[in-house]
Amino acid sequence: MARSPKEPDDIEQWLAPLSPIELAQFCRRWTPLIYNVKPGNPKYAILSIRLVAKITLKREKTVKNWFYSSQKVPDDIKKYLGAVDALWRISLTINKIVPSPGNPEE
């Protein structure tokens, strides 16, 4: 059976959440959640840089260059951050739905 032009196939549906994400957007979403530090806080930039360096296995100096000039962020890094973002959001959703073994709901 032929698909309609508007109907994505299964692969497209699975890959949609893995869209590239800009470094600034990734940091705005995850730095406050992980470090409890919001943009505008003097520690925000360095903690964002450390977070991205840790998950991408890149040097902090490299990430710092990306942080202050988003055009330099390689496409593969944006895709990787998109995948991490999607997985972390899924994890947060699951944690809200399913109680952790150490803290079961009554």
N, C-alpha and C positions, 0 to 999 in steps of 0.2 A: 504494500500500500504506500503510495507516495505521500510525503509530508507536505503540508502547506508551507509556503515561504516564510510564514511568521512563526512556525512551530520549530523550536530548536531541538536538535537531537540530544540523546542522553549525554554524550561527551560534552557538548556545549553547556548543558545544565550543570554538570559536575565541575567544569572548569570556571564557570562564571564567578563563584566565590573566590577563586584564586587569581583574580585580576590584580594587576600591579597597583601598588599604593605609593603615594608620595611619602618621602621621609618625614616631612612636617606633619602630615596627617597621622602616620603611624605613631610618632612621638606624642602628639596631642591626645591620642586615644590611650596609649599604654603607660607613658611615664607617670601621669597622675595616679593611675590604678596600682602600679607596681611600687612607686616610691612615695605616694601621697604628696607630690609636689606639682603645683600647677604652673602653666606658662606665666611668666612674669616674676616668678620666684628666682632669685639669683642662682639657685642650684639646678634649675630646670634644664638648662643647656648641657651642663656637664653630665648630669644623670641620663639625659636622653642620648648623648654621645656614647656613654659607657654601655647603656643598654643595647644600642644598635651594634656597637663593636663586639659585644659579647655574643650576640646571637648570629652575627654574620662572620665572626672570626676574623675581622679586619682590625687593623691598628686604630687606636683612638684618633691619631693624627689624621688618618684617611677619612674617618667618619666626620671629624670636625670640619674638614674641607667640604664634605658633602652638606653638612648641616647648615653652613653659611652660604652655600651656593648650590641650590637644588638641581641646577642644570647638569652638574657633574655626577650625579648619582647614576651609576650604570643601570641599564634596563634590567639586567639579571638580578640585581640587588632589589629593585622595585618589585619584581615578580616574587622574589624570595620573601620580602617583607609582606607582600600581599598574602602569600601562603601562610606565613606565621600568624598574621592578623586573623585570617579565616579560622585557623586551627584554635587559636586562643579564644576567639569569640564562641566557637562551638564548645570548647571546654567550659567557659563561663556559663553557657546555657545549660549544659548537662549538670554542672554543679548546682544550679538553681533548681533543677527538676529532681535529681537523684541525691538523696542525703548521703553524706560521706559515711563510711563504715564506723569511724570513730565518733560520729556525732549524729546518730539516727534520730529522726523526728519521732515524737511520741504520738 
